[in-house]
Amino acid sequence: MGLDPGVVAASLRSGRFQRLYTGVYTAFTGSPCREAELWAAVLRAGPDAVLSHQTAAELDGFAPGPTRLIHVTVPLEKRVVRVPGIALHRSGRLEKARHPARTPPRTRVEETALDLAQLALTFDDAFSWMSRPCAKRLTKPPLLLRAMMSRSRVRWRAELTLALANIAEGVLSPLENRYVRNVEQPHGLPAAKRQVVITRGSGHQYLDNLYEEFGIGVELDGQAYHPAEERWRDIGRDRALAAEGVVVLRYGWRDVTDQACEAAMELGSAAQKRGWLGSLRPCGPTCPVARS
């Protein structure tokens, strides 16, 4: 900006400027806000750097919250000295990954989701990173699929491709994906409608799965504990559905993992009693469906 180094030094001594990193200063007093911290980190990494991973997800609104480390990605060939507080990543395709307009500079939503999915410790966590921006309407499964296909190496490529198809149908959590992948599809059950809007008075609620033809709903409880207000809302919704002839079955994490076959048998039996003409198929040689 053309400031004489002596002016900068004097401003630092007087407290009018604060040094955040080498060569990066705030021109104000008081604690820097989060945006200033993020700008400082990306400026310290150089003109081609962008915020990425959890930090880019934080900015775009699909991360749980701010992380202690600020994640920055630089071009593969660029050499940057490691700086405390900055998690440095390198990419050979940064020009494609960079968002063309948003500031502070960051990766595109699709690239951010894929970066985080590739660092996930489990496939359930990877699925979560792919579904979150879709649930918040920040992107769509076809855009995520296109971004994934542009990468030469992707962990869980086949599984994520199938997962994106499920996300497009309204499967928005790892628990819901496990239900489809472990209970519904491998046992030959009919496909449900996902995230069905249930209107009660002037309010709206969602039902995870509705087998409308057979009057069966399936709700998936991801937490053992629900706030009382939410629990009573669910009970009220289930009563309203029962009055219309719809029975709601509720399953948790264990039901769709360790006891997925038993859940399929229970659901299949209920569907057959309500007019389903199909039959269950075993998901493998040890599946109890084969013995029933």
C-alpha positions as CSV (number, residue, x, y, z in Angstrom):
1,M,0.0,0.0,0.0
2,G,3.1,2.3,-0.1
3,L,3.4,2.9,3.6
4,D,6.9,3.6,4.8
5,P,8.2,0.8,7.1
6,G,8.9,3.4,9.8
7,V,5.2,4.4,9.7
8,V,4.2,0.7,10.1
9,A,6.7,0.2,13.0
10,A,5.4,3.4,14.7
11,S,1.8,2.3,14.3
12,L,2.6,-1.1,15.8
13,R,4.4,0.5,18.8
14,S,1.5,2.8,19.4
15,G,-1.1,0.0,19.2
16,R,-2.9,1.5,16.2
17,F,-1.8,-1.5,14.1
18,Q,-1.6,-5.2,15.3
19,R,0.6,-7.8,13.7
20,L,-1.3,-11.1,13.1
21,Y,1.4,-12.8,10.9
22,T,4.6,-11.7,9.3
23,G,3.6,-9.0,6.8
24,V,-0.1,-9.1,7.8
25,Y,-1.4,-6.3,10.1
26,T,-4.8,-5.1,11.3
27,A,-5.2,-1.3,10.9
28,F,-7.5,-1.1,14.0
29,T,-7.4,-1.7,17.7
30,G,-9.2,-4.4,19.7
31,S,-9.6,-8.1,19.0
32,P,-9.9,-9.0,15.3
33,C,-13.3,-10.5,14.3
34,R,-13.5,-14.0,12.7
35,E,-13.5,-12.5,9.2
36,A,-10.4,-10.6,9.9
37,E,-8.7,-13.7,11.2
38,L,-9.6,-15.6,8.1
39,W,-8.5,-12.9,5.8
40,A,-5.1,-12.7,7.6
41,A,-4.5,-16.4,7.2
42,V,-5.2,-16.5,3.5
43,L,-3.1,-13.3,2.9
44,R,-0.2,-14.8,4.9
45,A,-0.3,-17.9,2.6
46,G,0.1,-15.8,-0.5
47,P,-1.9,-14.3,-3.4
48,D,-3.0,-17.8,-4.8
49,A,-4.2,-19.2,-1.5
50,V,-7.8,-19.9,-0.7
51,L,-9.6,-21.0,2.5
52,S,-10.7,-24.6,2.2
53,H,-11.9,-27.8,4.1
54,Q,-13.6,-27.0,7.4
55,T,-12.9,-23.3,7.2
56,A,-14.6,-23.0,3.7
57,A,-17.5,-25.1,5.0
58,E,-17.8,-22.8,8.0
59,L,-18.0,-19.8,5.7
60,D,-20.6,-21.4,3.4
61,G,-22.7,-22.6,6.4
62,F,-22.4,-26.4,6.4
63,A,-19.8,-26.9,9.1
64,P,-20.8,-27.4,12.7
65,G,-18.8,-24.3,13.8
66,P,-15.4,-22.6,13.7
67,T,-12.4,-24.7,14.1
68,R,-9.2,-23.8,16.0
69,L,-7.1,-24.3,13.0
70,I,-7.7,-22.2,9.8
71,H,-7.5,-24.4,6.7
72,V,-5.8,-22.9,3.7
73,T,-5.0,-24.5,0.4
74,V,-2.1,-23.3,-1.9
75,P,-1.0,-24.5,-5.4
76,L,1.0,-27.7,-5.3
77,E,4.2,-26.1,-6.4
78,K,4.1,-23.2,-4.0
79,R,6.3,-23.3,-1.0
80,V,4.9,-21.7,2.2
81,V,6.5,-21.8,5.6
82,R,4.3,-23.5,8.2
83,V,2.6,-21.0,10.4
84,P,1.0,-21.9,13.8
85,G,-2.7,-21.8,13.7
86,I,-2.9,-22.5,9.9
87,A,-3.5,-26.0,8.5
88,L,-1.8,-25.9,5.1
89,H,-3.0,-28.0,2.2
90,R,-1.6,-28.3,-1.4
91,S,-3.6,-28.9,-4.5
92,G,-2.6,-29.4,-8.2
93,R,-6.1,-28.4,-9.3
94,L,-6.7,-25.3,-7.3
95,E,-7.8,-23.2,-10.3
96,K,-10.7,-25.5,-10.8
97,A,-11.5,-25.7,-7.1
98,R,-11.4,-21.9,-6.4
99,H,-14.7,-20.1,-6.2
100,P,-14.5,-17.4,-8.9
101,A,-16.2,-14.6,-6.8
102,R,-16.7,-15.2,-3.1
103,T,-14.6,-13.5,-0.5
104,P,-12.6,-14.2,1.5
105,P,-11.2,-16.5,-1.3
106,R,-12.3,-20.1,-0.8
107,T,-13.0,-23.3,-2.6
108,R,-16.3,-24.0,-4.3
109,V,-19.0,-25.7,-2.2
110,E,-18.7,-28.9,-4.2
111,E,-14.9,-29.0,-3.9
112,T,-15.1,-28.3,-0.2
113,A,-17.5,-31.1,0.4
114,L,-15.4,-33.6,-1.6
115,D,-12.2,-32.5,0.2
116,L,-13.8,-33.2,3.6
117,A,-15.3,-36.5,2.4
118,Q,-11.8,-37.6,1.4
119,L,-10.4,-36.9,4.8
120,A,-13.3,-38.6,6.7
121,L,-12.4,-41.5,8.9
122,T,-15.6,-43.5,8.0
123,F,-18.0,-43.6,5.0
124,D,-20.8,-42.4,7.3
125,D,-18.8,-39.2,7.9
126,A,-18.0,-38.9,4.2
127,F,-21.7,-39.2,3.4
128,S,-22.5,-36.5,6.0
129,W,-20.2,-34.0,4.3
130,M,-21.8,-34.7,0.9
131,S,-25.4,-34.5,2.2
132,R,-25.0,-31.4,4.4
133,P,-24.7,-28.7,1.6
134,C,-27.5,-30.4,-0.3
135,A,-29.8,-30.3,2.8
136,K,-29.0,-26.6,3.1
137,R,-29.7,-26.0,-0.7
138,L,-26.1,-24.8,-1.3
139,T,-25.6,-27.3,-4.1
140,K,-27.2,-30.3,-5.8
141,P,-26.2,-33.9,-6.2
142,P,-25.5,-33.6,-10.0
143,L,-23.0,-30.8,-9.3
144,L,-21.3,-32.9,-6.6
145,L,-21.2,-35.8,-9.0
146,R,-19.7,-33.7,-11.8
147,A,-17.0,-32.4,-9.4
148,M,-16.2,-35.9,-8.3
149,M,-15.9,-37.2,-11.8
150,S,-13.4,-34.4,-12.6
151,R,-11.0,-35.9,-10.0
152,S,-8.7,-38.7,-11.0
153,R,-8.6,-40.2,-7.5
154,V,-11.5,-40.4,-5.2
155,R,-11.8,-42.7,-2.2
156,W,-15.2,-44.5,-2.0
157,R,-16.0,-43.3,-5.6
158,A,-18.6,-46.1,-6.3
159,E,-20.2,-45.8,-2.8
160,L,-20.4,-42.0,-3.1
161,T,-21.9,-42.2,-6.5
162,L,-24.7,-44.4,-5.1
163,A,-25.0,-42.1,-2.1
164,L,-25.5,-39.1,-4.3
165,A,-28.4,-40.9,-6.0
166,N,-30.0,-41.4,-2.6
167,I,-29.4,-37.8,-1.6
168,A,-31.2,-36.7,-4.7
169,E,-34.2,-38.7,-3.5
170,G,-34.1,-37.0,-0.1
171,V,-31.8,-39.2,2.0
172,L,-30.1,-36.6,4.0
173,S,-28.3,-38.2,7.0
174,P,-26.0,-41.2,7.5
175,L,-28.7,-42.9,9.5
176,E,-31.2,-42.5,6.6
177,N,-28.6,-43.7,4.2
178,R,-27.9,-46.8,6.3
179,Y,-31.7,-47.5,6.3
180,V,-31.9,-47.5,2.5
181,R,-28.6,-49.3,2.1
182,N,-29.0,-52.0,4.8
183,V,-32.8,-52.4,5.2
184,E,-34.7,-51.4,2.2
185,Q,-32.7,-52.0,-0.9
186,P,-30.9,-55.3,-0.1
187,H,-34.1,-57.0,1.0
188,G,-36.2,-56.1,-2.0
189,L,-38.5,-53.7,-0.2
190,P,-40.4,-51.1,-2.2
191,A,-38.9,-47.6,-2.3
192,A,-40.4,-45.1,0.0
193,K,-41.0,-41.4,-0.6
194,R,-38.4,-39.5,1.3
195,Q,-38.9,-36.3,3.5
196,V,-42.6,-36.2,3.0
197,V,-44.3,-33.0,4.3
198,I,-47.0,-33.6,6.9
199,T,-49.3,-30.6,7.4
200,R,-51.0,-30.2,10.8
201,G,-53.1,-27.1,11.1
202,S,-50.8,-24.2,10.0
203,G,-47.6,-26.1,10.7
204,H,-45.5,-28.5,8.7
205,Q,-43.4,-31.5,9.8
206,Y,-41.4,-34.0,7.8
207,L,-41.6,-37.8,7.8
208,D,-38.4,-39.6,6.8
209,N,-40.0,-42.3,4.7
210,L,-43.6,-42.9,3.6
211,Y,-44.8,-46.1,1.8
212,E,-48.0,-44.3,0.8
213,E,-49.6,-47.2,-1.1
214,F,-49.5,-49.4,2.1
215,G,-50.1,-46.7,4.7
216,I,-46.8,-47.2,6.4
217,G,-44.3,-44.5,7.6
218,V,-40.8,-45.1,8.8
219,E,-39.1,-42.5,11.1
220,L,-35.4,-42.7,11.9
221,D,-34.3,-41.5,15.3
222,G,-30.6,-40.6,15.3
223,Q,-30.4,-39.6,19.0
224,A,-31.4,-41.5,22.1
225,Y,-32.7,-38.3,23.6
226,H,-35.0,-35.8,22.1
227,P,-36.1,-32.5,23.7
228,A,-39.6,-32.9,25.2
229,E,-41.1,-30.3,22.8
230,E,-39.8,-32.2,19.8
231,R,-40.9,-35.5,21.2
232,W,-44.5,-34.3,21.7
233,R,-44.5,-32.8,18.2
234,D,-43.6,-36.2,16.8
235,I,-46.2,-38.0,18.9
236,G,-48.8,-35.5,17.6
237,R,-47.8,-36.0,14.0
238,D,-47.9,-39.8,14.5
239,R,-51.4,-39.6,16.0
240,A,-52.6,-37.4,13.0
241,L,-51.2,-40.0,10.6
242,A,-52.8,-42.9,12.5
243,A,-56.2,-41.1,12.2
244,E,-55.6,-41.3,8.4
245,G,-54.7,-44.9,8.6
246,V,-50.9,-44.6,8.4
247,V,-48.9,-46.5,11.0
248,V,-45.4,-45.2,11.8
249,L,-42.5,-47.5,12.6
250,R,-39.5,-46.0,14.3
251,Y,-36.0,-47.3,14.0
252,G,-32.7,-46.2,15.5
253,W,-29.0,-46.7,14.7
254,R,-28.8,-50.3,16.0
255,D,-31.9,-51.3,14.1
256,V,-30.5,-50.3,10.7
257,T,-27.0,-51.7,11.4
258,D,-26.8,-54.7,13.7
259,Q,-30.5,-55.7,13.3
260,A,-31.1,-54.5,9.7
261,C,-32.5,-57.9,8.6
262,E,-34.9,-58.1,11.5
263,A,-36.1,-54.5,10.7
264,A,-36.6,-55.5,7.1
265,M,-38.7,-58.6,8.1
266,E,-40.9,-56.4,10.4
267,L,-41.4,-53.8,7.8
268,G,-42.0,-56.5,5.1
269,S,-44.6,-58.2,7.2
270,A,-46.4,-55.0,7.9
271,A,-46.4,-54.1,4.2
272,Q,-47.7,-57.5,3.1
273,K,-50.6,-57.2,5.6
274,R,-51.4,-53.9,3.9
275,G,-51.4,-55.1,0.4
276,W,-47.8,-55.5,-0.7
277,L,-47.7,-58.4,-3.2
278,G,-43.9,-58.6,-3.2
279,S,-41.7,-60.8,-1.1
280,L,-38.5,-60.2,0.9
281,R,-35.2,-61.5,-0.4
282,P,-32.2,-62.4,1.7
283,C,-29.3,-60.0,1.7
284,G,-26.8,-62.7,2.1
285,P,-26.3,-66.4,3.0
286,T,-26.7,-65.8,6.7
287,C,-29.7,-63.5,6.4
288,P,-32.6,-64.6,8.6
289,V,-35.0,-63.8,5.8
290,A,-33.8,-67.0,4.1
291,R,-34.9,-69.1,7.1
292,S,-38.3,-67.4,7.6
